[in-house]
Amino acid sequence: MCETALPVGTARRVVRACGSGALVLSMLAAVAPAAHAQGKLEARYTASLAGIPIGKGSWTVEIRDGQYSATAEGRVIGLMRLLGRGEGFAAANGTVTKGRLSPAAFTSRVVSSRRASEVRMALASGAVTELEAEPMPPSPDRVPLTEAHRHGIMDPMSAALVTVGGSADPLSPDACRHTLPIFDGYQRFDLALSFKRMDEGRMASGYHGPVVVCSVAYQPIAGHRPARYAIKYLMEQRDIEIWFAPIAGTRVLAPFRVPVPTTLGCAVLQATQFETARAGLSDAKTQ
């Protein structure tokens, strides 16, 4: 279980814990939609730590005519603003090829009181063809990245969409039976998903229905600092979950809730709005 009690700690430890949670929340999944899927998602999320609101954001996904695009933005709120500003933006687009998402471009920008980072990446057939990542972090204590680490991967935004092939209900254990190879411009890591249970997603307004819950195991490969406490902590966790809900008109699932244990309590990304529709049918929203 993801604990919610807030242990005694300093503001600096809170920032580090939130950073650990953000690392996991950006590592999600992608596998395979129907060839002619047409759908759109408009979602809003809040992030909390031990029940205390610390951030909010929005996410839009559109799948149409063999193409897909996704954009997200977020910022810190509440008490976290006393520790410094923080905001971010990410976008990805690509094609639906042979029933699978094939990313073509990814960009991200994260700005905080201490630093700013920006990634611009072009991809083809699961390989990075162009990369600009600024600033590049110091390397002496990091596992070196090689050219091989840029092949057979997905960007984090595309990997936030789990898709299930076949004709059966996509809300099934099959959605969780994948290991996801992700490269974010700085680190190469895997997320090993496994089926945990079926559940129900509820909110005051918007989606209310079944979700599939996957357990997540974080497996760093390169670009990380092995001695860093946050890396060791995440590798040891067995209670990280992602709750996936469907995007209408597609076989694509998107995150609905993501609880992540931290040393300061449970960090949770929770949808507060999750409205989906078949592309072009604005009156067919899933409520």
Buried (B, 14 or more C-beta within 10 A) or exposed (E): EBBBEBEEBEEEBBBBBBEBBBBBBBBBBBBBBBEEBBBBBBBBBBBBBBEBBBBBBBBBBBBBEEEBBBBBBBBBBBEBBEBEEBBBBBBBBBBBEEBBBBBBBBBBBBBBEEEEBBBBBBBEEBEBEEBEBEEEEEEEEBBEBEEEBBBEBBBBBBBBBBBBBEEEEBBBBBBBEBEBBBBBBBBBBBBBBEBBEEBEBEBEEBBBBBBBBBBBBBEBBBBBBEEBEBBEBBBEBEBBBBBBBBBBBBBBBBBBBBBBBBBBBBBBBBBBBBBBBBBEEEEBBBE
